[in-house]
Amino acid sequence: MRAMPDSPESRESSVGAVAPDAPDWTARVENPYLRGYHAPTVHETTAVDLAVEGEIPEDLYGAYVRNGPNSVYQPSNQYHWFDGDGMVHGVYFREGKATYRSRLVRTEFLGDETRSGAAMWPGIMGPFDFSAPRHYLKDTANTDLIYHNGAILALWYMCGDPYRLDPLTLDTIGIDDFGGKRTTTVSAHPKVDQRTGELVYFTLADEAPFMRYGVVSAEGELVHEIPVDLPGPRSPHDLTITENYSILHDFPFFHDVDVLRKHGYRVAKFYPDIPSRFGVVPRRGASDEVRWFDFEPGYVLHMVNAWEDGDWIVMDGCFQPDPTIRRRKEEGELASMLGYLRINAHLRRWRMNLRTGETSEQQLDDLNVEFCLPDTELYGQQTRYSYHQRLPIDPYTVEFHSLVKYDHSDASSVRHDYGPGMLGSESPYARRRGATEEDDGYVVTIVADAADLSSACWIYSARDIEKGPIAKVALPSRVPSGFHAKWIPGDRLWDAGAADKS
């Protein structure tokens, strides 16, 4: 086990119980995202042959990897959950056994702070220091993970540098420059089309062009990039692909760049009189080929998937009809952060006809769900099933209370509640070896017990979600709350010539 500076030890403080493996400085900062289940941990751990309740299926072959925020150094201003340094947790399955690793993403920003011994960036609550080195915001690479061109890419929600990680050790290799051709940052949720191996992404800016869209080949070389015409700075978080097209997002929820420049705060506002828009562009299309379709105002953090159906593009995702930041006066200086994290979203379907321009949209369910994943091997193809997290309505902190499986053919769902005090993580689908049908496999997640802060990796049969996990793998260290997870098939980890480091 390796530790970063300021190693923690068990303790109590005047502001309440502190997680026993949290950095010492968390005891001095009053913030719900620095306590208990949410508290950062900066230990890096390796453990093999983990204890199991139940039995790990022999045909579960691959790795569950999850990213999330774990601040190493005490922030210089109000802490926001999104500020934490990226840490990746990996559970590797082979021959009915499991191995665990956790590693910090060694960004250049974290390297600067390690050398200085203190935080150098104020965090996204602001006010920002525009004279700070590299950028006024710290790129933590803490948001998503994408497997592409033999490596895991760790990515940041505000658009940053993609950091390559060794898929077996999780050690940071360095920044991916896409064959020496990348000149922009990369969005948090690029999509990989497994049919072609291409990675599709966008990036955002506060000056024109406010968006750029690009394609990277299976070999990791940037092969296409265009500017996208937008009316001003915007804040989309995801994009979608089909076999022949990419769908760009433009929602009426964005920040005022003048406020940012004059006052040093990035303040997002919802504009209910402006439509949501989706821009459809051929995979390697030109700027003037982007075709926009208007829909009901709102916001989407994450889409499930999109596909082509004749002249139509069909797209399913988790829609927030009113993303207004819901602050509470009694929460004081924490109100903005806590309000920004109150998600009220439901499953929705959008349809766009590329021949006639016709559109339609339909609410598919009213359950508050987010952090949605289909079988990611099928991005851009019609998928029947997806796996979501049920969130409490108007929560104090973000918590995942249930695993929900949707059948997109009729919008029906089944779910399994994790149980009192049990809090889940994003839950990718894992095809079993030899699978022949879309849900012929497993769903994997990490669940934490808020009572004793222990963590375990739970394995479900994808066809029997409601029956609960078929196996629980005890993890050797606490896994705090986090963001996005992926399943990497074992044939990419071990069968493609990679050295066996597990």
C-alpha positions as CSV (number, residue, x, y, z in Angstrom):
1,M,0.0,0.0,0.0
2,R,1.4,3.4,-1.0
3,A,0.3,6.7,0.5
4,M,0.5,10.3,-0.7
5,P,1.7,13.1,1.7
6,D,-0.5,13.8,4.8
7,S,-1.2,10.2,5.6
8,P,-4.4,9.7,7.6
9,E,-5.1,7.9,10.9
10,S,-8.3,7.2,12.8
11,R,-9.5,10.3,14.7
12,E,-12.5,12.4,15.7
13,S,-12.8,16.1,15.3
14,S,-14.9,19.0,16.5
15,V,-16.8,18.9,13.2
16,G,-17.8,15.2,13.5
17,A,-16.4,11.8,12.7
18,V,-13.8,11.7,10.0
19,A,-13.3,8.6,7.8
20,P,-10.3,6.7,9.2
21,D,-8.4,6.7,6.0
22,A,-9.2,10.3,4.9
23,P,-6.3,12.9,4.7
24,D,-5.7,14.7,8.0
25,W,-6.9,18.0,6.6
26,T,-10.5,16.8,6.1
27,A,-10.9,17.1,9.9
28,R,-10.5,20.8,9.6
29,V,-13.0,21.4,6.8
30,E,-16.8,21.2,7.4
31,N,-18.3,19.7,4.3
32,P,-20.6,16.7,3.8
33,Y,-18.5,15.6,0.8
34,L,-15.5,15.2,3.1
35,R,-17.2,12.9,5.6
36,G,-18.1,9.2,5.8
37,Y,-18.9,7.6,2.5
38,H,-17.9,10.6,0.5
39,A,-14.6,11.3,2.2
40,P,-11.5,11.1,0.0
41,T,-8.9,8.4,0.4
42,V,-5.5,8.7,-1.1
43,H,-4.0,5.4,-0.3
44,E,-3.0,3.2,-3.4
45,T,-3.7,-0.4,-2.8
46,T,-3.1,-3.8,-4.5
47,A,-4.7,-7.0,-3.2
48,V,-5.1,-10.4,-4.8
49,D,-7.4,-13.4,-4.3
50,L,-10.1,-11.4,-2.6
51,A,-12.6,-13.0,-0.2
52,V,-16.0,-13.7,-1.8
53,E,-19.5,-14.3,-0.4
54,G,-21.1,-16.5,-3.0
55,E,-19.2,-17.5,-6.1
56,I,-17.6,-15.5,-8.9
57,P,-18.8,-16.9,-12.2
58,E,-16.0,-18.6,-14.2
59,D,-17.2,-16.8,-17.4
60,L,-16.9,-13.3,-15.8
61,Y,-13.7,-12.3,-17.5
62,G,-12.4,-8.7,-17.5
63,A,-12.2,-5.7,-15.3
64,Y,-14.6,-3.3,-13.6
65,V,-12.9,0.2,-13.4
66,R,-14.3,3.3,-11.8
67,N,-13.1,6.9,-11.5
68,G,-13.8,9.5,-8.8
69,P,-12.6,12.5,-6.8
70,N,-10.1,12.1,-4.0
71,S,-8.5,15.4,-3.0
72,V,-4.9,14.9,-1.8
73,Y,-4.3,18.5,-0.5
74,Q,-6.6,20.8,1.5
75,P,-8.4,23.2,-1.0
76,S,-7.6,26.9,-0.6
77,N,-11.3,27.8,-0.7
78,Q,-14.7,26.1,-0.4
79,Y,-14.5,22.5,-1.4
80,H,-16.7,21.1,-4.1
81,W,-17.1,17.3,-4.6
82,F,-16.0,17.7,-8.2
83,D,-12.6,19.1,-7.1
84,G,-11.0,15.9,-6.0
85,D,-7.9,14.4,-7.7
86,G,-8.8,11.4,-9.9
87,M,-8.4,8.0,-8.4
88,V,-9.2,4.8,-10.3
89,H,-10.4,1.6,-8.6
90,G,-10.2,-1.6,-10.6
91,V,-11.6,-5.1,-9.8
92,Y,-10.2,-7.8,-12.1
93,F,-12.0,-11.1,-12.7
94,R,-10.4,-14.2,-14.1
95,E,-11.0,-17.9,-13.5
96,G,-13.4,-17.3,-10.7
97,K,-11.0,-15.1,-8.7
98,A,-10.7,-11.3,-8.2
99,T,-7.9,-8.9,-7.8
100,Y,-8.1,-5.2,-6.7
101,R,-6.1,-2.1,-7.4
102,S,-6.5,1.6,-6.8
103,R,-4.2,4.3,-8.2
104,L,-4.3,8.1,-8.3
105,V,-4.3,9.6,-11.8
106,R,-0.9,11.4,-11.8
107,T,-2.0,14.5,-13.7
108,E,0.5,17.3,-14.3
109,F,-1.6,19.5,-12.0
110,L,-1.2,17.0,-9.1
111,G,2.5,16.8,-9.9
112,D,2.8,20.5,-9.4
113,E,1.0,20.3,-6.1
114,T,3.1,17.4,-4.9
115,R,6.2,19.3,-5.6
116,S,4.8,22.4,-3.7
117,G,3.2,20.4,-0.9
118,A,0.0,22.3,-1.1
119,A,-3.1,23.0,-3.3
120,M,-2.4,25.5,-6.0
121,W,-5.8,25.9,-7.5
122,P,-8.9,27.2,-5.7
123,G,-11.5,24.7,-7.0
124,I,-14.6,25.1,-9.1
125,M,-16.5,27.1,-6.5
126,G,-14.2,30.0,-7.2
127,P,-13.2,32.7,-7.1
128,F,-10.7,31.6,-9.8
129,D,-7.1,32.7,-10.0
130,F,-6.5,33.5,-13.7
131,S,-2.8,33.8,-13.0
132,A,-2.6,30.2,-11.8
133,P,-0.2,28.0,-13.8
134,R,-1.5,25.9,-16.7
135,H,-5.1,26.9,-16.3
136,Y,-7.4,28.7,-13.8
137,L,-9.2,25.3,-13.2
138,K,-7.3,22.2,-12.1
139,D,-7.7,19.3,-14.6
140,T,-8.1,16.4,-12.2
141,A,-9.0,13.7,-14.8
142,N,-11.5,12.4,-12.2
143,T,-14.7,11.9,-14.2
144,D,-14.8,9.0,-16.8
145,L,-12.7,6.1,-18.1
146,I,-12.7,5.0,-21.7
147,Y,-10.7,2.0,-23.1
148,H,-9.1,2.9,-26.5
149,N,-6.0,1.9,-28.4
150,G,-4.7,-0.4,-25.7
151,A,-5.0,2.0,-22.8
152,I,-7.6,3.5,-20.4
153,L,-8.1,7.2,-20.9
154,A,-9.0,9.1,-17.7
155,L,-11.0,12.2,-18.5
156,W,-12.3,15.4,-16.9
157,Y,-15.9,16.7,-16.9
158,M,-14.8,20.3,-17.8
159,C,-12.9,19.1,-20.9
160,G,-9.2,18.4,-20.3
161,D,-6.2,16.3,-21.3
162,P,-6.9,12.6,-21.8
163,Y,-4.5,10.7,-19.5
164,R,-3.4,7.2,-20.6
165,L,-3.4,4.6,-17.9
166,D,-2.0,1.1,-18.0
167,P,-5.1,-1.1,-18.1
168,L,-3.6,-3.8,-15.9
169,T,-1.6,-1.7,-13.3
170,L,-3.7,1.5,-13.5
171,D,-0.4,3.5,-13.4
172,T,-0.4,6.8,-15.3
173,I,1.5,6.6,-18.6
174,G,1.1,10.2,-19.6
175,I,-1.1,12.5,-21.7
176,D,-2.4,11.2,-25.0
177,D,-1.7,13.6,-27.8
178,F,-3.6,11.5,-30.5
179,G,-0.6,10.9,-32.6
180,G,0.9,14.3,-32.0
181,K,-2.1,16.0,-33.7
182,R,-4.3,17.0,-30.7
183,T,-4.4,20.8,-30.0
184,T,-7.6,21.0,-27.9
185,T,-8.9,19.5,-24.8
186,V,-11.3,16.5,-24.8
187,S,-14.8,16.1,-23.3
188,A,-15.5,13.7,-20.4
189,H,-17.6,11.3,-22.3
190,P,-16.2,10.4,-25.8
191,K,-17.7,7.3,-27.4
192,V,-15.8,4.4,-28.9
193,D,-17.5,2.7,-31.8
194,Q,-16.4,-1.0,-31.4
195,R,-17.2,-1.7,-35.1
196,T,-14.5,0.7,-36.3
197,G,-12.4,1.3,-33.1
198,E,-12.9,5.1,-33.6
199,L,-13.2,7.4,-30.7
200,V,-15.5,10.4,-31.1
201,Y,-15.3,13.5,-28.9
202,F,-16.1,17.2,-28.6
203,T,-14.5,20.0,-26.7
204,L,-15.7,23.3,-25.4
205,A,-14.3,26.9,-25.1
206,D,-15.3,30.3,-23.8
207,E,-14.3,31.9,-27.1
208,A,-15.3,31.1,-30.6
209,P,-15.4,28.4,-31.9
210,F,-17.2,27.4,-28.7
211,M,-17.2,23.8,-29.7
212,R,-15.0,21.5,-31.7
213,Y,-15.8,18.0,-32.8
214,G,-13.3,15.3,-33.6
215,V,-12.6,11.6,-34.5
216,V,-9.6,9.5,-33.5
217,S,-8.7,6.4,-35.3
218,A,-8.5,2.9,-33.8
219,E,-4.7,3.4,-33.8
220,G,-5.0,6.5,-31.7
221,E,-4.4,9.2,-34.4
222,L,-6.6,12.3,-34.8
223,V,-8.1,12.0,-38.3
224,H,-10.9,14.5,-38.3
225,E,-11.8,17.7,-36.4
226,I,-14.1,20.6,-37.2
227,P,-15.4,23.8,-35.5
228,V,-19.1,23.7,-34.6
229,D,-21.2,26.9,-34.7
230,L,-22.8,27.7,-31.4
231,P,-24.4,31.0,-30.3
232,G,-22.1,31.3,-27.3
233,P,-20.3,29.3,-24.5
234,R,-22.3,26.2,-23.7
235,S,-22.1,23.3,-21.1
236,P,-23.1,20.0,-22.7
237,H,-21.7,17.0,-20.9
238,D,-22.2,14.1,-23.3
239,L,-22.5,13.2,-27.0
240,T,-24.0,10.3,-28.8
241,I,-23.1,8.2,-31.9
242,T,-24.9,6.0,-34.4
243,E,-23.4,3.9,-37.2
244,N,-23.0,6.9,-39.5
245,Y,-23.6,10.0,-37.4
246,S,-22.7,11.8,-34.3
247,I,-25.2,13.8,-32.2
248,L,-23.9,17.0,-30.5
249,H,-25.9,18.5,-27.6
250,D,-26.7,22.1,-26.9
251,F,-28.9,22.9,-23.8
252,P,-30.2,26.1,-22.4
253,F,-28.2,25.7,-19.2
254,F,-24.9,27.5,-19.3
255,H,-22.6,30.0,-17.7
256,D,-22.2,33.7,-18.4
257,V,-18.6,34.3,-19.6
258,D,-18.7,38.0,-18.6
259,V,-19.4,37.1,-15.0
260,L,-16.6,34.6,-15.2
261,R,-14.1,37.1,-16.5
262,K,-15.2,40.0,-14.2
263,H,-15.9,38.3,-11.0
264,G,-14.0,34.9,-11.2
265,Y,-17.0,32.7,-10.7
266,R,-18.5,30.2,-13.2
267,V,-22.3,30.5,-12.6
268,A,-24.7,28.3,-14.6
269,K,-28.2,29.4,-15.2
270,F,-31.2,27.7,-16.8
271,Y,-33.0,29.6,-19.7
272,P,-36.5,28.0,-20.1
273,D,-37.3,30.1,-23.1
274,I,-34.5,28.6,-25.2
275,P,-35.0,25.1,-26.7
276,S,-32.7,22.1,-26.3
277,R,-31.0,21.3,-29.5
278,F,-29.3,18.2,-31.0
279,G,-26.9,18.6,-33.9
280,V,-26.6,15.6,-36.2
281,V,-23.4,15.4,-38.3
282,P,-21.9,12.6,-40.4
283,R,-19.1,10.8,-38.5
284,R,-16.5,12.8,-40.5
285,G,-18.8,15.5,-41.7
286,A,-17.9,19.2,-42.3
287,S,-19.1,22.2,-40.2
288,D,-21.8,23.1,-42.6
289,E,-23.2,19.6,-42.4
290,V,-24.3,19.9,-38.8
291,R,-28.1,19.8,-38.8
292,W,-29.9,21.1,-35.6
293,F,-33.2,19.8,-34.2
294,D,-35.1,21.7,-31.5
295,F,-36.8,20.1,-28.5
296,E,-38.2,21.0,-25.1
297,P,-35.9,23.1,-22.9
298,G,-34.0,21.2,-20.2
299,Y,-30.7,19.4,-19.7
300,V,-29.1,16.0,-20.0
301,L,-26.0,14.9,-18.2
302,H,-25.9,11.4,-19.7
303,M,-27.4,9.7,-22.7
304,V,-28.0,6.0,-22.9
305,N,-27.5,5.4,-26.6
306,A,-28.6,6.3,-30.1
307,W,-29.2,4.4,-33.3
308,E,-30.6,4.7,-36.8
309,D,-34.1,3.4,-37.8
310,G,-34.6,4.1,-41.5
311,D,-34.7,7.9,-41.9
312,W,-35.0,8.4,-38.1
313,I,-32.3,8.7,-35.4
314,V,-33.6,7.5,-32.1
315,M,-31.9,8.5,-28.9
316,D,-32.6,7.7,-25.2
317,G,-31.2,9.5,-22.2
318,C,-31.9,10.9,-18.7
319,F,-33.7,14.3,-19.1
320,Q,-33.9,17.0,-16.5
321,P,-36.9,19.2,-17.4
322,D,-35.8,21.9,-14.9
323,P,-32.0,21.9,-14.1
324,T,-32.3,25.1,-12.0
325,I,-29.8,25.0,-9.1
326,R,-32.0,24.4,-6.0
327,R,-30.2,26.3,-3.2
328,R,-31.4,26.3,0.4
329,K,-30.7,29.3,2.6
330,E,-30.0,27.2,5.6
331,E,-27.1,25.5,3.9
332,G,-25.1,28.8,3.9
333,E,-21.9,28.8,1.9
334,L,-22.5,25.2,0.9
335,A,-25.8,26.0,-0.8
336,S,-24.5,26.5,-4.3
337,M,-22.5,23.3,-4.4
338,L,-25.3,21.2,-2.8
339,G,-28.0,22.8,-5.0
340,Y,-26.0,22.1,-8.2
341,L,-25.9,18.4,-7.3
342,R,-29.6,17.9,-6.9
343,I,-30.6,15.9,-9.9
344,N,-34.2,15.2,-10.9
345,A,-34.1,13.2,-14.2
346,H,-36.2,10.6,-16.0
347,L,-35.7,8.4,-19.0
348,R,-36.8,10.1,-22.2
349,R,-36.7,9.3,-26.0
350,W,-36.0,11.8,-28.8
351,R,-36.6,11.1,-32.5
352,M,-35.2,13.0,-35.4
353,N,-36.1,12.4,-39.1
354,L,-33.2,13.2,-41.3
355,R,-35.3,13.3,-44.5
356,T,-38.3,15.4,-43.3
357,G,-37.0,17.3,-40.3
358,E,-39.8,15.9,-38.2
359,T,-39.1,15.5,-34.4
360,S,-40.8,13.9,-31.5
361,E,-40.0,13.3,-27.8
362,Q,-41.5,11.1,-25.2
363,Q,-41.1,10.6,-21.5
364,L,-40.6,6.9,-20.9
365,D,-40.7,6.7,-17.1
366,D,-40.9,9.0,-14.1
367,L,-38.3,7.3,-11.8
368,N,-35.5,9.6,-10.8
369,V,-32.5,7.9,-12.5
370,E,-29.1,8.8,-13.9
371,F,-25.6,7.4,-14.5
372,C,-27.0,5.1,-17.3
373,L,-25.1,2.6,-19.3
374,P,-26.2,0.2,-22.1
375,D,-23.9,-2.6,-23.3
376,T,-21.1,-0.2,-24.2
377,E,-19.9,-2.7,-26.9
378,L,-23.0,-1.7,-28.8
379,Y,-22.8,2.1,-28.7
380,G,-24.4,3.4,-31.9
381,Q,-26.4,0.3,-32.4
382,Q,-30.0,-0.3,-31.2
383,T,-29.9,-1.7,-27.7
384,R,-32.8,-3.1,-25.7
385,Y,-31.4,-2.8,-22.2
386,S,-29.7,-0.3,-20.0
387,Y,-28.6,-0.1,-16.3
388,H,-29.2,3.0,-14.2
389,Q,-28.8,4.3,-10.7
390,R,-31.9,5.5,-8.8
391,L,-31.3,8.7,-6.9
392,P,-33.3,10.1,-4.0
393,I,-35.5,13.1,-4.9
394,D,-33.9,16.5,-3.8
395,P,-31.1,14.8,-1.9
396,Y,-28.6,16.4,0.6
397,T,-25.7,14.6,-1.0
398,V,-25.6,12.5,-4.2
399,E,-26.3,8.8,-3.4
400,F,-27.2,5.8,-5.5
401,H,-29.9,3.8,-3.8
402,S,-30.9,1.2,-6.4
403,L,-29.8,-0.6,-9.5
404,V,-32.5,-0.2,-12.2
405,K,-32.6,-2.2,-15.4
406,Y,-34.7,-0.8,-18.3
407,D,-36.2,-2.6,-21.2
408,H,-36.3,0.0,-23.9
409,S,-38.7,-1.9,-26.1
410,D,-41.6,-1.1,-23.7
411,A,-39.9,1.2,-21.0
412,S,-40.5,-1.4,-18.3
413,S,-38.0,-1.8,-15.6
414,V,-36.9,-4.0,-12.7
415,R,-34.7,-2.9,-9.8
416,H,-32.8,-4.0,-6.8
417,D,-32.5,-1.7,-3.8
418,Y,-29.1,-1.9,-2.3
419,G,-30.6,-1.7,1.2
420,P,-30.5,0.7,4.2
421,G,-27.2,2.5,4.4
422,M,-25.8,0.7,1.3
423,L,-24.7,3.0,-1.5
424,G,-23.9,1.9,-5.0
425,S,-21.8,3.1,-7.9
426,E,-22.3,3.3,-11.7
427,S,-22.9,-0.3,-12.9
428,P,-21.7,-1.4,-16.3
429,Y,-22.9,-4.5,-18.1
430,A,-20.3,-7.3,-18.5
431,R,-20.8,-9.8,-21.2
432,R,-20.1,-13.3,-20.1
433,R,-17.6,-15.3,-22.2
434,G,-19.6,-16.9,-25.0
435,A,-22.6,-14.6,-24.7
436,T,-25.0,-14.7,-27.7
437,E,-27.7,-12.2,-26.5
438,E,-27.6,-8.7,-25.3
439,D,-28.3,-9.3,-21.6
440,D,-26.5,-12.6,-21.5
441,G,-24.0,-11.6,-18.8
442,Y,-23.6,-9.7,-15.6
443,V,-23.8,-6.3,-14.0
444,V,-21.0,-5.2,-11.8
445,T,-20.9,-2.4,-9.2
446,I,-19.1,-1.3,-6.0
447,V,-21.3,-0.8,-3.0
448,A,-20.3,0.9,0.3
449,D,-21.8,0.4,3.7
450,A,-22.3,3.8,5.3
451,A,-22.3,2.3,8.7
452,D,-18.7,0.9,8.8
453,L,-17.4,2.4,5.5
454,S,-16.5,-1.1,4.1
455,S,-16.8,-1.6,0.4
456,A,-17.5,-4.7,-1.8
457,C,-17.9,-5.4,-5.4
458,W,-21.4,-6.8,-6.1
459,I,-22.0,-9.1,-9.1
460,Y,-25.6,-9.5,-10.5
461,S,-27.0,-11.8,-13.2
462,A,-28.1,-9.3,-15.8
463,R,-31.3,-11.3,-16.3
464,D,-32.2,-11.4,-12.6
465,I,-31.4,-8.0,-11.3
466,E,-34.3,-8.0,-8.9
467,K,-33.0,-11.1,-7.1
468,G,-29.9,-9.2,-5.9
469,P,-26.2,-10.0,-6.2
470,I,-25.0,-13.5,-6.9
471,A,-21.6,-12.7,-5.4
472,K,-20.1,-10.0,-3.2
473,V,-16.3,-9.5,-3.3
474,A,-14.9,-7.9,-0.2
475,L,-12.5,-5.0,-1.1
476,P,-9.4,-4.4,1.1
477,S,-9.9,-0.7,1.4
478,R,-12.7,1.9,1.4
479,V,-14.0,3.0,-2.0
480,P,-15.5,6.5,-1.7
481,S,-18.4,7.8,-3.7
482,G,-17.4,8.4,-7.3
483,F,-18.4,9.1,-10.9
484,H,-18.2,6.8,-13.9
485,A,-17.3,3.1,-14.3
486,K,-16.7,0.9,-17.3
487,W,-16.3,-2.8,-18.0
488,I,-13.2,-3.9,-20.0
489,P,-13.5,-7.3,-21.6
490,G,-10.7,-9.7,-20.6
491,D,-9.7,-10.4,-24.2
492,R,-8.5,-6.8,-24.4
493,L,-6.6,-7.1,-21.1
494,W,-5.0,-10.5,-21.4
495,D,-5.6,-12.1,-24.8
496,A,-4.2,-9.3,-26.9
497,G,-0.6,-9.8,-25.9
498,A,-0.6,-7.5,-22.8
499,A,1.8,-8.6,-20.1
500,D,0.1,-10.4,-17.3
501,K,0.7,-8.0,-14.4
502,S,-2.2,-9.1,-12.2
